Amino acid sequence: MRSNAALCVAAWLLVGTSATAGTARPPEPNMVAGTCSYCHGKDGICPSAQFPNLAGQTQTYLVTQLQNFRGHMRGDPLAKAYMWSMAGSLSDQRIKRIADYLSSLPPPKGSPGEDLGQVAAGKTIYDQGITSENVPACGACHGPTAAGSDMFPRLAGQHREYLVAQLQAFRSNARNNAIMHGNVEHMTDEQIHEIAAYLASL
C-alpha cells in the first residue's frame, strides 16, 4: 500500500498535468474531495490524527497558510514533507477559492475521550492562561469557544495529536511564529497535552 505522501503527490501531479494540458481545472469541491482528501479527509475532516481537519477553518487563516506553504515560509516537518510541493503551483485566485470552500464546510465535532482531568486542566489554561509562565489566555485570540476569527485559526475539534505536534513545533521554533513561540516556550509537555485534550473535546 502506498503512503499518504505518495498518494498526495500522485494526485497532485494528475491535477497539475490536467491543467498543463489545457483542460479545465476541477472545481474546488472536486479538488478537495480528490487531491486534498488523501490527507485531510472527505469534506475536510481527516480520519488520521497526523493531518489537521480543515473543514470550518477560518478563510483568512487558510489563505495565509497556503501562501506560506507555497513560499516555503512554514518550515515544520509536515509542511516540508507534504505541502511545499503541493501548494507550489497554486495561484492566489486558486488559493482563495480553496479557502472559501473549506471554510464553508461544517466543522468537526470534538470528543472529550477518557481524559476528563486533562480536559478540565486544559480548559483552565485556555480560559486563564498560566500567569507564572507568562502564558496568556488562548481565548483572547482564538475566541471563547476556540472557533477562531479572521487570521486566528479555529482550534475546536482539531485532532489532539496534531495540536500537540504543532504546539511543540511552536515551542522549538520548528514552526517559526514569534507570537506563538513566545506564548508556549515555557509550557511543559503535560500542559501542552492538557490544552490539546481540551480543544479536541470541543
N, C-alpha and C positions, 0 to 999 in steps of 0.2 A: 504494500500500500504506500502510495506517495505521501510525503509530508504535507502539512498545511502550506508550508513555504513554497514547495514545488507546485502545488495546485494553484496558489495565488499567482505565482509568476506565469504559469501556463495560461491561466485565464486572462491575465492582463495582456499577455502577448497576443492572444486572439483578438482582444478589443483593439489593441494598437494596430494589428495587421489589417483589421477591417477598416479602420479609419484611414490608414495609409492608402488602401486600395481605392478610396474614393466613395465607398459605400456610406450610407447614413449611419452616424453613431447611434448606439442604442439609447433609448430614453433612460433617464436616471433611475426610475424604478427597476428597469430590467438590469441595469448595471449593478445596482445594489443587490438585487436578488441573485445575480450571477456572480460576477467578479468579487464584489465585496463580501458576499455571504460565505465564501470559502473560509474566511477567518472570523467575520463578525456576525454570522448567522443570518437566517432568514428574517426579514423585516427589522434588521439592525439589532437583534437580541441574540447574543452569542452563546452557544452551548458550552464553549470552552472558557474556563476562567483565565486562560493565558491572554486573551484578547478582550478589549473593552466592548461593552454594549454601546451602541451609537444611537439607538432609537430615542427620540425625545431630547437629544443633546442640544445645547443652545447653538443657534445658527452661526453667530459670530465666532464662537469658540471653534466650531468645526472648520470654518473658513481659515482661521488663523493657523490651526494645526496642520491642515492640508498644505497651506502655503509654506509652513515651516518644514514639513517633510520634503516638499519639492525643492526647497532651497538648502536642504541638508543642515538646517539650523536647530533641529531637535535631535540630540545625539544619544538618547537612551538605547539600550541594545535592541529592543523590538523595532524601534524606529529605523535603525540602520539596517536590520536584517530584512525587514518587510517593506516599510513604507517609503524609504528613499527612492527605490526604483519604481514602486507602484505609482507614486504621485509625480514622478519626474516629468511626464509629458502633459500633465493636466493644465489646461488654460485657466485663467481667472474665472472666466464665464462658466466653465465646466465645474470648477470647484464650488462656485456659488450655487449652481443647480443641485449638485450632490448634497451640499449642506442644507439647502432649502428642503429637499426631500427627506433627508434623515431627521431633521429637526421636527418635521411634521408628523412623524410616526409616534404611536403610543409608546410611552417609556416603559421600561421593565418594572415589574413589581418585586420588591425585596422580600427576603425571608429572614427571620431572626435566627434560624438554626437552633443549635443546642447551647450556644454560649451566651446565655442571658446575662450573666455577670459582666462579660466583656462588652456586650451591647450597652448596658447601663453605664459602665465606666466611659465608654466611647461617647455616649450622649453628653455626659458631663464635660468632656474635653471639647466637643463640638460647640456646645452652648456657652461655655465659660472660659475655655482656653486653659492654660496652665501658667499661672502668673509667675511661679518660681522659676520657670524655664523660658520665660518670655514667649510663650506660645499663645497667640491671640485666638479668640473665639472664631471658629471656622465660619459660623453663620453670618458674620459681619460681611463677608464677600459672597459666600455661596448660598445665602438665604436661610431663613429659619427652618425650612423643610429640605434643604440641600438640593433644591430644584435648579439652582444656578440662575444666572442672569447675564445676558449680553456676553462679555468676554470671560465671565466666570463660569466654569463648566458645571453641569448637573452632576452630582455625585450620588444622589439617591438611587438605590437599586443596582449600583455598579457591583461587579464581582469583587468579593473580599480580597482574593489573592492578587487581583490586578491592582487594587488600591494599595495594598501593602507594597507591591513591587514599585509602584510609582512614587509613593512617599519615601521609600528607601532610596530611590534614584534621585529625588529632590535633595534628600539629606546628604548624599555623597557627591552631589553636583554632576552625576552621570546624565541627569536631565537638567540642563542649565537654565534655571529660572531663579533669579536673585531673590524675588519676593518669597517664593515657596521654600527656597533653601533657608532663608532667614527664619521662616515660620517653623520649620521642622528640624533644624540642625541639632537641637538639644533634646529631641524626643527619643525615648527608648524604643526598642523593638516591641516591647509589651504595649506601650502606649499607641504605637502605630497599629498594632493588631487590634487594639480596642476600638480605635476610631474607625478602622476599616470594617469591623464587625457591626458597628452601629450604622454606618452608611449603607452597608449591604442589606440591612434589615428594613430599610425604608421603602 
